[in-house]
Amino acid sequence: MKRLVIAVCAAAVFTASSCTTMQKHKVVPEPKTKQEEVSLETQAKNYYEDGKYPEAIDNLRALLKKDPKNPKYWSQLGSAYAQINQLDYSIESFKNAIKHDPKNIKAMYNLSIVYGEKGNPTQALKTAKQALKLQPKNPLLQASLGNSLIDTEDYKNAKKVYTNIVTAKPDFETGHFNLGIINYKERNLDDAEKNYMEALSLNGSDVDARQNLSAIYILQNKYEEAIQQLNEVIAMNPEDDITLENAYFNLGVANLRLQRYPQALKAFETAIDIEPWDMAAYVNAAILAEELGQNEKAIKYWTRYDRLLPVNKRKKEIKAKLKQLGAKTKTQAEPVTGTGKPVSEGNKQ
């Protein structure tokens, strides 16, 4: 399921286009015998499991030529298209699966998820409700409904949904995680802290839950606790560069608030190494370098910021600073630390 990561900074937001270039399809012959059909179906399954989604798609399209009303093939095709971010094709495939099997709960669930990824929370909500009519106690369907309510900013009803989920299924980590999102949105920070603590008690390796808990701690002015959680995130060495960069940036924020300027500068510099387009990290690194009397570094970071963002409100200020940095001066600027803002596109699923 989708997840939303809380940040405590004015950071750059990076979005991925859903318009991925499709590679040319290989023409797979329509199966003529039952044996060929079984072979193609097995190949499609293996391709999918191996991450060879275009090949799986080719096989499934061939199978659908022979059996165009097969809901299982349409559902599998929808999943394969979703994996390569071809969301429009995925939606049409899942809709065909439901057309030929109106009680296909799995296809409805997946369709609601894809609608959410596509940025259509209204349709996601409608599809989740349709599925829940068939299986009202299914926790994954309830979670999908809760996600859609979060996407439409109906936090009151989303909270009811997830509270019911964790009451019925206390070990459902997703429920606690997303209650944390809702309480963060409503600025019920103490409750959000409890939600993430509960999520981590169920899954201590959940990097996103630990990252969000650290953000809550910063918003609560619990900087030492935030640093402890952020060091845990960094020690886990997440493969996602955005997660790792956020951890170092927020580590810089926490150390900055504690007036540990050398540690803060080091954290912001590491964030820049990971993501060279984080404008807020450049500003904070430049200001801290000035504060520490490291004028060469300050010049470097102000210059990079100015070059990467040639049209900016700090233009005159930067020009004056670059002239003055031959002598030790005290900046009048304030570090960019922000107030807490979600930077990815959704909530955990």
C-alpha positions in Angstrom: 0.0 0.0 0.0 1.1 3.6 -0.5 2.7 5.4 2.3 3.3 9.0 3.2 6.6 10.2 4.7 6.5 13.2 6.9 9.3 15.8 6.5 10.2 18.7 8.7 11.7 20.9 6.0 11.1 22.9 2.9 12.5 20.3 0.6 12.3 19.8 -3.1 9.5 17.5 -4.2 10.3 15.0 -6.9 7.4 13.4 -8.9 7.6 10.5 -11.3 5.7 10.7 -14.6 3.1 8.0 -15.2 3.9 8.3 -18.9 6.7 5.7 -19.0 7.9 4.9 -22.6 6.6 1.5 -23.6 9.0 -0.9 -25.3 7.8 -2.5 -28.5 5.7 -5.6 -27.9 6.8 -8.9 -29.1 4.1 -10.7 -31.0 3.4 -13.9 -29.1 1.2 -16.4 -31.1 -2.2 -17.1 -29.8 -2.2 -20.6 -28.2 -3.9 -23.2 -30.3 -4.0 -26.1 -27.8 -4.7 -26.4 -24.1 -1.1 -27.4 -23.6 0.1 -24.2 -25.3 -2.3 -22.2 -23.2 -1.0 -23.7 -19.9 2.6 -23.2 -21.0 2.0 -19.5 -21.9 0.2 -19.0 -18.5 3.0 -20.5 -16.6 5.6 -18.4 -18.5 3.6 -15.3 -17.8 3.5 -16.1 -14.1 7.3 -16.7 -14.1 8.0 -13.6 -16.1 6.0 -11.5 -13.6 7.7 -13.1 -10.5 11.1 -12.4 -12.2 10.2 -8.7 -12.8 10.0 -9.2 -16.6 6.7 -7.3 -16.8 6.7 -6.5 -20.6 7.3 -10.2 -21.4 4.4 -11.1 -19.0 2.2 -8.6 -20.7 3.0 -10.1 -24.2 2.0 -13.6 -23.0 -1.2 -12.3 -21.3 -2.2 -10.4 -24.4 -1.8 -13.6 -26.4 -3.9 -15.6 -23.9 -6.6 -12.9 -24.1 -6.8 -13.3 -27.9 -7.9 -16.8 -27.3 -10.0 -16.1 -24.2 -11.0 -12.4 -24.2 -13.5 -12.8 -21.3 -11.1 -14.4 -18.9 -11.1 -12.2 -15.7 -8.0 -13.8 -14.3 -5.9 -12.9 -17.3 -7.3 -9.3 -17.3 -6.5 -9.0 -13.6 -2.9 -10.3 -14.1 -2.5 -7.9 -17.1 -3.6 -5.0 -14.9 -1.0 -5.9 -12.3 1.7 -6.2 -14.9 0.9 -2.8 -16.4 0.8 -1.2 -12.9 4.3 -2.5 -12.3 5.7 -0.5 -15.3 3.6 2.6 -14.3 1.3 2.2 -17.3 -1.7 3.2 -15.1 -4.2 3.9 -17.9 -3.7 0.4 -19.3 -3.8 -1.0 -15.8 -7.1 0.6 -15.0 -8.7 -0.6 -18.3 -7.4 -4.1 -17.6 -8.8 -4.2 -14.0 -12.2 -2.8 -15.3 -12.4 -5.6 -17.8 -11.6 -8.2 -15.1 -14.5 -6.8 -13.0 -16.8 -6.6 -16.1 -16.3 -10.3 -16.7 -16.4 -11.2 -12.9 -18.4 -8.6 -11.0 -17.4 -10.2 -7.7 -13.7 -10.1 -8.4 -12.6 -8.5 -5.0 -8.9 -8.7 -5.9 -9.4 -6.7 -9.1 -11.5 -4.1 -7.3 -8.9 -3.7 -4.6 -6.1 -3.3 -7.1 -8.2 -0.9 -9.2 -8.8 1.3 -6.2 -5.0 1.3 -5.5 -4.2 2.3 -9.1 -6.8 5.0 -9.1 -5.1 6.4 -6.0 -1.7 6.3 -7.7 -3.3 8.0 -10.8 -4.4 10.9 -8.6 -8.1 10.0 -8.8 -9.2 9.6 -5.1 -12.9 9.9 -6.0 -12.8 6.8 -8.2 -10.6 5.0 -5.7 -13.1 5.7 -3.0 -16.0 4.5 -5.1 -14.2 1.3 -6.1 -13.2 0.5 -2.5 -16.8 1.0 -1.3 -18.0 -1.3 -4.1 -15.7 -4.0 -3.0 -16.6 -3.5 0.7 -20.2 -4.3 -0.1 -19.1 -7.8 -1.0 -16.6 -8.3 1.8 -17.3 -5.6 4.5 -14.9 -7.1 7.1 -11.9 -7.5 4.8 -9.1 -5.4 6.5 -7.2 -4.7 3.2 -10.4 -3.3 1.6 -11.1 -1.3 4.7 -7.5 0.0 4.5 -8.0 0.9 0.9 -11.1 2.8 1.8 -9.2 4.6 4.6 -6.4 5.5 2.1 -9.0 7.0 -0.3 -10.5 9.0 2.6 -7.0 10.4 3.5 -6.5 11.3 -0.2 -9.7 13.3 -0.2 -8.7 14.8 3.2 -11.7 13.3 5.0 -9.6 12.7 8.1 -12.6 12.3 10.4 -14.0 9.3 8.6 -10.5 7.9 7.7 -9.7 7.9 11.5 -13.0 5.9 12.1 -12.1 3.4 9.5 -8.5 2.8 10.8 -9.6 2.8 14.4 -12.1 0.0 13.6 -9.3 -1.9 11.8 -6.8 -1.8 14.6 -9.5 -2.6 17.2 -10.5 -5.7 15.2 -6.9 -6.6 14.2 -4.4 -5.0 16.6 -1.4 -6.6 14.8 -2.2 -4.8 11.5 0.8 -2.5 11.3 -0.6 -0.6 8.3 -3.5 0.6 10.4 -1.3 2.0 13.2 1.0 3.7 10.5 -1.9 5.4 8.8 -3.5 6.5 12.0 -0.2 8.2 12.6 -0.6 10.0 9.2 -4.1 11.1 10.1 -3.1 12.4 13.6 -0.1 14.2 12.1 -2.4 15.9 9.6 -4.7 17.0 12.5 -1.6 18.0 14.5 -2.5 15.4 17.3 1.2 14.8 17.7 1.1 12.9 21.0 -1.4 10.4 19.4 0.8 10.2 16.2 3.8 9.4 18.4 1.9 6.5 20.0 0.7 5.3 16.6 4.3 5.0 15.2 5.6 3.5 18.4 2.9 0.8 18.0 3.8 0.3 14.4 7.5 -0.1 15.2 6.6 -2.6 18.0 5.0 -4.7 15.3 7.7 -4.1 12.7 11.0 -2.6 13.9 12.5 -2.6 10.4 9.8 -0.3 9.0 12.1 2.6 7.9 9.1 4.9 7.0 7.5 4.5 10.4 10.9 5.3 12.1 11.4 8.3 9.8 7.9 9.6 10.6 8.4 9.1 14.3 11.6 11.2 14.1 9.7 13.9 12.3 7.0 13.9 15.0 9.7 14.2 17.7 11.2 17.2 15.9 7.8 18.9 15.8 7.4 18.1 19.5 10.9 19.7 20.2 12.2 16.2 21.3 15.4 16.6 19.3 17.5 13.9 21.1 14.8 11.3 20.5 14.6 12.4 16.9 18.3 12.0 16.5 18.2 8.5 17.9 15.5 7.5 15.4 17.3 9.1 12.5 20.5 7.4 13.3 18.5 4.1 13.3 17.2 4.9 9.8 20.7 5.7 8.5 22.1 2.5 10.1 19.4 0.6 8.1 20.9 2.1 4.9 17.7 2.3 3.0 18.0 1.7 -0.8 15.7 4.7 -1.5 17.9 7.8 -1.8 15.0 10.1 -1.0 14.4 8.4 2.4 18.1 8.5 3.2 18.5 12.1 2.1 15.4 13.1 4.2 17.0 11.3 7.2 20.2 13.3 6.9 18.3 16.6 6.3 16.2 16.1 9.4 19.3 15.1 11.3 20.7 18.5 10.4 17.5 20.2 11.6 17.6 18.4 14.9 21.2 19.2 15.5 20.6 22.8 14.4 17.9 23.2 17.0 20.3 21.9 19.6 22.9 24.4 18.4 25.3 21.6 17.5 26.4 23.5 14.4 29.3 21.2 13.2 27.1 18.1 13.4 24.3 20.0 11.6 26.6 21.2 8.9 27.9 17.7 8.3 24.4 16.3 8.1 23.3 18.9 5.5 26.4 18.3 3.5 25.7 14.6 3.4 22.1 15.4 2.3 23.6 17.5 -0.6 25.9 14.7 -1.6 22.9 12.4 -1.9 20.5 14.9 -3.5 22.4 17.8 -5.2 19.1 19.6 -5.9 18.0 20.1 -2.3 17.9 23.9 -2.2 17.0 24.1 1.5 20.1 22.0 2.3 22.3 24.4 0.4 20.9 27.4 2.3 21.3 25.7 5.7 24.8 24.5 4.9 25.8 28.0 3.7 24.4 29.7 6.8 26.0 27.2 9.2 29.4 27.5 7.4 29.3 31.2 7.9 28.3 30.8 11.6 31.3 28.4 12.0 33.7 30.8 10.2 34.2 28.4 7.3 33.8 31.1 4.6 35.1 29.1 1.7 32.4 26.5 2.3 29.8 29.3 2.7 30.9 30.8 -0.7 30.7 27.3 -2.3 27.2 26.6 -1.1 25.8 30.1 -1.8 27.3 30.0 -5.3 25.9 26.5 -6.0 22.4 27.5 -4.7 22.5 30.7 -6.9 23.5 28.7 -10.0 21.0 25.9 -9.5 18.2 28.3 -8.8 19.0 31.5 -10.8 15.6 33.1 -10.2 15.3 33.3 -6.4 14.2 35.7 -3.7 17.7 35.6 -2.1 19.5 36.9 -5.2 20.4 40.3 -3.8 21.3 38.8 -0.4 23.6 36.2 -2.0 25.3 38.8 -4.1 26.0 40.9 -1.0 27.2 37.9 1.0 29.6 36.7 -1.7 31.2 40.2 -1.6 31.4 40.2 2.1 32.7 36.7 2.8 36.3 37.8 2.5 35.9 38.9 6.1 34.1 37.0 9.0 30.5 38.4 9.2 27.4 37.3 10.9 24.5 36.5 8.6 21.1 38.0 9.1 19.4 35.1 7.4 17.6 32.3 9.2 18.2 28.6 8.4 15.4 27.0 6.5 13.8 24.4 8.8 10.1 24.6 8.0 7.2 23.2 10.0 6.5 19.7 8.8 5.1 18.8 5.4 4.4 15.6 3.5 6.7 15.1 0.5 5.6 11.9 -1.1 2.4 11.0 -2.8 0.2 8.9 -0.6 -0.2 6.9 2.6 1.1 3.5 3.4 -0.6 0.4 2.2 
